[in-house]
Amino acid sequence: MTGKDMLQGIQNVDTDLIEEAEFGTFRKNQAKLSRRRKLLLVLAAAMIMGTMTAAAAYTRWTNTMQFGGGISEPPSQQLKEQAHQSGLSVLPTQSKGQSVSATDQGVTVTLAQTVMDAYGGKSIFRIDGLKLEEGQAPWAWWDVKIDGKDFREAGFSMGASFFPGYTKDADGNLIYIQNGKTIPRVGKDNDLLLNYQLSDGSIEYCIDFTFPEDGPSPLGKEIAITFTGFGIQGEEFTDEDIMTVPGTWELRWTLEGSAQPPKTWTPNAKIGHWDVTLLEAEIGQFSMVSVYAIGDEYADMEDFRAKNHWDIGPAGFRLKDGTDVLEFAGGGRSSWDTKTRRYTVLTQSSGAIFDPEQIAGIYFYAGYEINDRGIREDKPYYYIPLTDTAK
């Protein structure tokens, strides 16, 4: 919103003043402003600053969360507000006893955003000062401690990735977020020419957490992440990664997460032609827990995987406004109960957030077929609607 928008809401303001507020270019040849003009400009500025302060938390969202999750549209203002109000999303600041930014060797690492619920989440870092050549992919070396324990000892599972600098347009094409241009493919393998360096020169790095299934919640405990170097990935998958900037960057903060309870459905619905039934779906703003009954056609989950070349889990959502959110799945875990023949899957979002009240149904993989050119093509997904009788 500009100064023009603000001043148009004030009665009897002259047109020249509105235009000045719109473009922010006040005429240099005016030696002084009238008291009325000064008052109105101060009023407009104050109103703008108030709006900017209220929106600051939402405009500072990372690119990882703004453009991730397999969707072409970024999260709405309403979704962002819900995420902050519930405690799901936190934009950390430097405070006593915590350190969310560190600099060494001319490189600064800053904890830019965390997204956490009862099952796990993401810590997203902004890296400034690390330079890449065209076509280079970054790499990082780090270690994590939770409440003083190594993350493996604490029972956490983790993954990490750099934000690749792209999003999807309305037609599903991959485009650079810097300029909106379609991403070209290069080399003998026809790889995408990614650009990890954002328009301000920074690079975003995301560490994903899946909390232990048993034991007390880690929320409220201190997490310490120590980066020990940055560099570039080897050109080939088997090539060794190269550390170009060794150093020490230590960040410490308290794990915070959402207190908002998920919404639970019990569809008891068969999934397409599979001998599998979706018994329960518990969906939150970031994580989903789904429970399945496996038919007698399969001895156990290993047998199911071997026969179908697929592991059970959601492929995406349909929202009530008709939007399809596919390929959202990030980290997670699963467990098989031999006695009940129940298979439970925790699926975390790769980058999207949701309002469970707006979810209309779940998509599931339906298998594939070989087309007339000998190319494997996935079949249209199976869809299970979720009614509003959920608790």
C-alpha positions, 0 to 999 in steps of 0.5 A: 500500500502506498501513501496515495492509497492512505491519503485517498481515505482522507477527505478534502485532500488536494490531488497534487498531494495524493500524487506526491504520496503515490510516487514519493517524489516531493518537488525539490523547488518547494522551499517549505511545506505548509503546516497542513501539508506537513501534517497530512504527510506525517499522518500518511507516513504514520499510517504506512508505518503502522501497516508495514509493522503489522505486515513485517512478519509476513513479508520476511518469509523465506523463499523456501516457504514462500515458493516451496511445497509444489505449488505455483501460488505462495501462501496467502496472508491469512495462512501466514497469519494462522501459522504465526498465531499458532506458533508454527512459523517463527521469525527468530531474532537475536536475544539473550542466551540465543545466537541466531546469526554468526559470521566467519571468513566473510560468510554470515549464516542467519537463522531466518525462519523456523516451521515446527509442529509436534512431529518436526519441521524446518529450520531455514538459514540465509547464507550471505557472502558465499559466491557461486559460479553459473551452474554450481550447486552449493554444499554445507557441512554441519552438526546438530545437538538437541539439549546437549545430545547429538541429534542421532543419540536424541532419536531425530532424523534429519535431511537438508537441501538448498533452495533451488531458486525456482517456482512454478508458473500458473501452467506448471512450468519451472521458472526462476524466481529472480526474473520469471524466465523459464529454466533452461536444460543443459548438458548431456543429461538435460539437467535444469540450470538451477540458480541457487544465488538469489537476487540479493546474493544470498543462498537459503539452506533448509534443515528438516527435522523429524522428531522421535516417535516416543518420549517427551516432546523436544519443543522448548529444548535448546538446539545448537547447529554448528556449520563447519564449512561451505562449498560446492557439490561435485559435478557428478553424483559420485564426485566428492564435494569441495569445501571452499570456505572452512570456518565455524558458525554456531547458532543456538536457539529454543525449539518452538512449535505449533500448539494448534491441534490437527483435524482428524477424519475417519474416511474408512475408504478403499484406495483405488485398485489397491487392497488398502483402506485409508482408516484415518487422516490427521492433518495439521498445518504442516504434518499429516498422519495417515493410518491404513489397513492392509488387505490379506492379499499381502503378507506385510508391508514389505510384501506390498512394496515388492508387489506394487513398487510403491510405498503407501502415502498421500500424494497431495491434497485438494482444497475446497476452492478447487486448488490441487496441491501435489508433490508436497511430501517431504520427510517423515516416518512409518511403522507397521503393526503386525498384530493389527495389520495397520500401517501408520505414515507421518508425512511432512510438507516439503514447503507448503503450509495448510489450513486443515479446514480448507482441505477437501480430499487426498490424492494417492498414487495410482500406479503407472503404464508404458505408453506407445513410445515405451515411456513410463507415465503415471496414471491419474491419481486416486482421490478420496474426499474428506467430509466435514464430519471430522473432529 
